[in-house]
Amino acid sequence: MNENKLEFFLLTLFLVVTRFWDIMATYIITPDLEKETNPLVSILGQGWVTVIIFQIMMVSFIIILNHYSLFKIRNTYPQQKGYSYSEFVSYFYFGEKRNLMEMVFRFPKNKSTLVKALGYVLPRSLIVIGLFISLSSTLLIINSDYRKFYTLARPYYYIVLIAIVFLFFILFFKREYTKYQKVLTDK
């Protein structure tokens, strides 16, 4: 099994397992979803059927993105040697040298770059976030001290979740930068 196939298999497996663990832990804690913080439930008032359908759709979409990222999209590295990390990221994302802060509020012209980035970031982020949330849910079930802590810490969990996504974007660009340096060295 080649490296991409193994990566795809493991990411898919971990994604499905962590989503299942999250659903099971949620069901044990709040079978009626009264204590659920998922916006589908807490804001939109949806029930289990909607939550499960959404989970299936989201996981399927992320698996497809990951597949495209690993098997369908070709890298568009700069042909010149010597780009710094920030120059590379700007070129790789926008197709030209630009300010990196624009990445926060602008999409790349080449949509395959966005698909490649999201195909890397989303499955990994959701796996780590799923582990984080599922572990938290499990601790809510078995530990009364954690229940007290959770009430105080819950607003900060969202900051942690956002940080996880940003971390995987950084790791994605570092991975691509390393590949860029290797490709140009091999030429």
Rosetta blueprint (number, residue, H / E / L):
1 M L
2 N L
3 E H
4 N H
5 K H
6 L H
7 E H
8 F H
9 F H
10 L H
11 L H
12 T H
13 L H
14 F H
15 L H
16 V H
17 V H
18 T H
19 R H
20 F H
21 W H
22 D H
23 I H
24 M H
25 A H
26 T H
27 Y H
28 I H
29 I H
30 T L
31 P L
32 D L
33 L L
34 E L
35 K L
36 E L
37 T L
38 N L
39 P H
40 L H
41 V H
42 S H
43 I L
44 L L
45 G L
46 Q L
47 G L
48 W H
49 V H
50 T H
51 V H
52 I H
53 I H
54 F H
55 Q H
56 I H
57 M H
58 M H
59 V H
60 S H
61 F H
62 I H
63 I H
64 I H
65 L H
66 N H
67 H H
68 Y H
69 S H
70 L H
71 F H
72 K H
73 I L
74 R L
75 N L
76 T L
77 Y L
78 P L
79 Q L
80 Q L
81 K L
82 G L
83 Y L
84 S L
85 Y H
86 S H
87 E H
88 F H
89 V H
90 S H
91 Y H
92 F H
93 Y H
94 F H
95 G L
96 E L
97 K L
98 R L
99 N L
100 L H
101 M H
102 E H
103 M H
104 V H
105 F L
106 R L
107 F L
108 P L
109 K L
110 N L
111 K H
112 S H
113 T H
114 L H
115 V H
116 K H
117 A H
118 L H
119 G H
120 Y H
121 V H
122 L H
123 P H
124 R H
125 S H
126 L H
127 I H
128 V H
129 I H
130 G H
131 L H
132 F H
133 I H
134 S H
135 L H
136 S H
137 S H
138 T H
139 L H
140 L H
141 I H
142 I H
143 N L
144 S H
145 D H
146 Y H
147 R H
148 K H
149 F H
150 Y H
151 T H
152 L H
153 A H
154 R H
155 P H
156 Y H
157 Y H
158 Y H
159 I H
160 V H
161 L H
162 I H
163 A H
164 I H
165 V H
166 F H
167 L H
168 F H
169 F H
170 I H
171 L H
172 F H
173 F H
174 K H
175 R H
176 E H
177 Y H
178 T H
179 K H
180 Y H
181 Q H
182 K H
183 V H
184 L H
185 T H
186 D H
187 K L
